[in-house]
Amino acid sequence: MYDLRTSGLADAVGLMDPAVITSSHQRCSNFGLTESDLPDFCRISKPELDERLEVNRALHLHALPVMESLYEQISNTHNMVMLTDSDGLILHALGDNDFLEKADKVALSPGVSWSERHKGTNAVGTALYERRPAVVNGPEHYLRANHFLTCSCAPIVDPHGQVIGALDVSGDHRGFHRHTLALVNMSAQIIGNQLFAEAFPEGIRIHFHARAEFIGTIVEGIVAFTPTGRLLSANRSAQYQLGMSINALQAHTFSSLFGLPMSSLLDHYRSANPGLLSLSLNSGATVRARAEFRTPSLMFASMGWTDSSMGIPAMLQPGENARTAVDTAPAGPLKQAARVASLNCLDVGDKQVAHAVQMVSKIKGRDIPILILGETGTGKELLAKAIHNDSHRNQAEFVAVNCASIPESLIESELFGYHEGAFTGAKKKGGIGKIVQANGGTLFLDEIGDMPLPLQARLLRVLQDRIVTPLGGTKSIPVDIAVICATNRDLKDMISKGQFRDDLYYRLVGLVVRLPALRIRTDMPVLVEKILGAESVAANTTYRLDADVLSLFQKYSWPGNIRQLNNVLRTACVMAGSDGVIRHQDLPEDLLDEMLASSNPPETAWQNLQSVNLSDVPAAGIPATGKPAAVAPEMKLEDMQIAAMAAALAQHNGNLSSAARALGVSRNTVYRKLEHLQSGRSRRS
């Protein structure tokens, strides 16, 4: 079972206990490894890797978007993100090209095992052995060949508390940052919580935390119960808050854990506007909680309620687990699930977005294929969902498929379905496939430009004939679907290079709309307000941006677009103080560095510092060598800091990153000092 000590995020920031590294080195020696061993390049074959991916299908599919989000935060920092299975075998990797080349030299790539037995002490192998997050930096690696690495890894836990894999960020040891592990651990918890959300379809999930604002975040506790109150499972944070392992919790019921009969919980949700519950733990502590019903029509029917009496929609939106959102449900406990995005909601002031909304509104209900163009993270899926929600198909499913995130070996079975025994690892009952799942509704094919050519031909036949033949089967299934596609690639250029079928292109393109990148949108303040408004409702508090932070936001390029903005704001809300104001210190340090750099480029910053009259600083300060001399008694601390920065910048030819490393501070510390210096000089002038 997972070590409960890892449930607190603070534990993920610190370094490894030296005793853990020592114990790992001893194990490696016992395995027969020597420090001088060369990298082992033995990797499993592609069919074997495909089989491992199929065995770990749920882990892989839930991890991919989280890995992409994590990589967006660390891109261009000479790092890579990796997903492994429970044995330490690398299943998937994303990374900067320059570092991937270095990683290949030590077999840090898919298909290779990084267990301690194979690769000695390393973050993946050690984290899986210890069953808790691990950092292994530079010479802490057992093999000298790996000393150039710094690695941060966190295990991923399934809904039953078993470690099923690991998430790792590895990079050049010179770029080591002690907070990387916190990002990795948070991402691993997100994957674990998503897996938990997909489990127990007939269950009631209780989301709780001692502080109401943390409900809905990755640190919330989640416990699943049957309608009668029998405990099904609990996530890591719930085990930590309840002070019991999953094994110990199995002996409990809803009533014994929270001091309230299940009938009282259900009665609570009969009210028109139920609020957050106050529940008492065995320890005497009080927590705030809300309930989620994954299959509400079955749940309420068992209590004698009908869909019509409770206002339950006939078909919930896919991915919206019928959350009660109890503090915002004046029309019933399912208002949050019923409240869906419409096209009108997307038009918040930007002319290009308004034009796109106007164009798709004109063909509403006509089943004309739509192609949405735009950079990654610009909201293409959100627009597709809004088109579906405003169509006559909104009572059926909206099914999204990311053609870039599903491995080529899996995408055929994922799209078209498969029969029992169609391939190794196939489920006994087979799978219906995304196209059949979307029957009557909308199929959204994201990153359509990344679909393999052989599958493009199969998709074309489906769109022409409106029938699907599952993999390994002979019987065709008729389907009625609307198709919306999206891409950030130039499909016409791909057609000229033979990478995309022209006949499929003309079948998919009825209407083409383009969504602008966030950096050129004119409605940034409104977008921020909408995202913070949603977080404020979920946390029962009010969040807002400090004016200086909003100014930085408007100058930043946002390479991850709206997805990045949403992730940054959600994290900042958790970090914000009790007043709910998001300030500089509530933003990720690396992001703040980039924002400050974009608003005050290094060249300008260097010129600002050069313009300081250093003759006012006592000569006994810090000379050009960067080493402190005798400090004059009258010298002010700020003068010493300025002199130290000037010396370091001069020594490193104006390179702020190098100077900051030499001073032992972050770049944003230097930027902040320069801003303060500039504002002070402005006041004096």
WOQUIWO-V99143 format. One line per field, one symbol per residue. ss: DSSP state (H for helix, E for strand, - for the rest). phi: phi as a letter, one per 30 degrees, with the letter a starting at -180 (. if undefined). Layout:
BEGIN
ss->???
phi->???
END
This chain:
BEGIN
ss->---HHHH-HHHH-----HHHHHHHHHHHHH---------------HHHHHHHHHH-HHHHHHHHHHHHHHHHHH----EEEEEEE---EEEEEEE-HHHHHHHH--------E--HHHH---HHHHHHHH---EEEEHHH---HHH--EEEEEEEEE-----EEEEEEEEEEHHH----HHHHHHHHHHHHHHHHHHH-----EEEEEE--HHH------EEEEE----EEEEE-HHHHHHH---HHHH---EHHHHH---HHHHHHH--------EEEE-----EEEEEEEE--HHHHHH-----HHHH------------E--HHH------HHHH----HHHH----HHHHHHHHHHHH-------EEEE------HHHHHHHHHH--------EEEEE-----HHHHHHHHH-E------------E--HHHH----EEEEE-HHH--HHHHHHHHHHHHH-EEE-E----EEE---EEEEEE---HHHHHH-----HHHHHHH--EEEE---HHH---HHHHHHHHHHHHHHHH----EE-HHHHHHHHH-----HHHHHHHHHHHHHHH-----EE-HHH--HHHHHHHHHHH--HHHHHHHHH---HHH-----E-----E--------HHHHHHHHHHHHHHH----HHHHHHHH---HHHHHHHHHHHHHHHHHH-
phi->.ddddddddedddddddeddddddeddddddjdbdcedeccdbdddeddedddddcededdddedddddddedcdibibbcbcbddciddcabbadeddedddddcicaejcdcdddcbidaddddddddhaebcbbhdddddddcddcbbbbbdccddcicdclacbcbadddcebddedddddddddddddddddddhdccccccbadcedcdjcdcddbbcbdedjddcabdeddddddibdddddddcbedddcibdedddddeddddbdcddcccdddjdcbcbbcbcdbdddddddcicceddcidddbddeicdhddhedbbdckdcdddddcdbdddddckdddddddddddddceichddbccclddidjddddddddddccdcddcdcccbcddcceedcdddddciaceidadidddcibdidddddeibbcccdhddcdeeedddddeddddchbbcddicbdccdbbbccbcbaccdddddddcicbddddedddccbcbbcddddcdcceedddddddddddddchbbcaddedddddedcddhdchdededdddddddddddddiddceddceddddeddddddbeedddddeddddddddcedddbdddicdcdcdeddddddddddddddddddchidddddddddibdddddddddddddddddddd
END
